[in-house]
Amino acid sequence: MKNLGALMKQAQQMQAKMAEMQDRLAAMEVVGRAGGGMVEATMTGKGEVKRVKIDKSLVSPDEVEVLEDLVVAALNDARAKADAESAEQMKAMTGGLNLPPGMKLPF
């Protein structure tokens, strides 16, 4: 039973570390860019879009489709950066153990 107690304590410590990491991800902001930086999207490490910045030169009724494509590209770029940072933090926390995405600890 002594081992079970130690295992439970480790699980609680891991759960606390996971909660801290989730808080850091929620506070972290990444910026995705498209069109040479003419469109920027800022989102949290959890994927919440905080703001979109569009260069005034792109605001033209004739360029709406291009602008829409650039916004999507900037959002996807920001999401990729957020995912990479999240994976890096998870790797550091788990000591390099590659866990499947979305897998929650403790089990």
C-alpha positions as CSV (number, residue, x, y, z in Angstrom):
1,M,0.0,0.0,0.0
2,K,3.0,2.3,0.6
3,N,3.6,2.3,-3.2
4,L,0.0,3.2,-3.9
5,G,0.3,6.2,-1.6
6,A,3.5,7.4,-3.4
7,L,1.8,6.9,-6.8
8,M,-1.2,8.9,-5.8
9,K,1.1,11.7,-4.5
10,Q,3.0,11.7,-7.8
11,A,-0.3,11.8,-9.7
12,Q,-1.4,14.8,-7.7
13,Q,1.9,16.6,-8.3
14,M,1.5,15.9,-12.1
15,Q,-2.0,17.2,-12.0
16,A,-0.9,20.4,-10.3
17,K,1.9,20.8,-12.9
18,M,-0.6,20.3,-15.8
19,A,-2.9,22.9,-14.3
20,E,0.0,25.4,-14.2
21,M,0.9,24.6,-17.8
22,Q,-2.7,25.2,-18.8
23,D,-2.6,28.5,-17.1
24,R,0.6,29.5,-18.9
25,L,-0.9,28.4,-22.2
26,A,-4.0,30.5,-21.6
27,A,-1.8,33.6,-20.8
28,M,0.7,33.0,-23.6
29,E,0.1,34.9,-26.9
30,V,1.5,34.0,-30.3
31,V,1.3,36.1,-33.4
32,G,0.7,34.6,-36.9
33,R,1.5,36.5,-40.0
34,A,0.5,36.4,-43.6
35,G,1.0,38.5,-46.7
36,G,4.5,39.6,-45.6
37,G,3.1,40.8,-42.2
38,M,0.2,42.8,-43.7
39,V,-2.2,40.6,-41.8
40,E,-1.5,39.5,-38.2
41,A,-3.5,37.3,-35.9
42,T,-2.9,37.1,-32.2
43,M,-4.2,34.1,-30.2
44,T,-3.5,32.4,-26.9
45,G,-1.7,29.2,-26.5
46,K,-5.2,27.6,-26.1
47,G,-6.3,28.8,-29.5
48,E,-8.5,31.8,-28.5
49,V,-8.2,34.6,-31.1
50,K,-7.4,37.8,-29.3
51,R,-7.0,40.3,-32.2
52,V,-6.6,40.6,-35.9
53,K,-4.6,43.4,-37.4
54,I,-4.9,44.3,-41.1
55,D,-2.8,46.7,-43.0
56,K,-4.9,49.6,-44.4
57,S,-3.6,49.1,-47.9
58,L,-5.4,45.8,-48.1
59,V,-8.8,47.3,-47.3
60,S,-10.3,47.5,-50.8
61,P,-13.7,46.2,-52.1
62,D,-11.8,44.6,-55.0
63,E,-9.5,42.7,-52.7
64,V,-12.0,41.2,-50.3
65,E,-11.2,37.6,-51.3
66,V,-7.4,38.1,-50.9
67,L,-8.0,39.7,-47.5
68,E,-10.1,36.8,-46.4
69,D,-7.5,34.3,-47.5
70,L,-4.8,36.2,-45.7
71,V,-6.8,36.3,-42.5
72,V,-7.2,32.6,-42.6
73,A,-3.5,32.1,-43.3
74,A,-2.5,34.3,-40.4
75,L,-4.9,32.5,-38.0
76,N,-3.5,29.1,-39.2
77,D,0.0,30.4,-38.7
78,A,-0.8,31.5,-35.1
79,R,-2.5,28.2,-34.4
80,A,0.6,26.3,-35.6
81,K,2.8,28.4,-33.3
82,A,0.5,27.9,-30.3
83,D,0.4,24.1,-31.0
84,A,4.2,24.0,-31.2
85,E,4.7,25.9,-28.0
86,S,2.1,23.7,-26.2
87,A,3.9,20.5,-27.4
88,E,7.2,21.9,-26.3
89,Q,5.9,22.7,-22.8
90,M,4.2,19.2,-22.6
91,K,7.5,17.6,-23.6
92,A,9.4,19.5,-20.9
93,M,6.8,18.5,-18.3
94,T,6.7,14.8,-19.2
95,G,10.5,14.5,-19.5
96,G,10.4,13.9,-23.3
97,L,7.7,11.2,-23.1
98,N,5.6,11.7,-26.3
99,L,2.0,11.5,-25.2
100,P,-0.8,11.5,-27.7
101,P,-2.4,14.9,-28.3
102,G,-5.3,15.5,-25.9
103,M,-4.2,12.9,-23.5
104,K,-4.8,14.1,-19.9
105,L,-2.7,13.2,-16.9
106,P,-3.2,11.7,-14.4
107,F,-5.0,8.8,-16.1
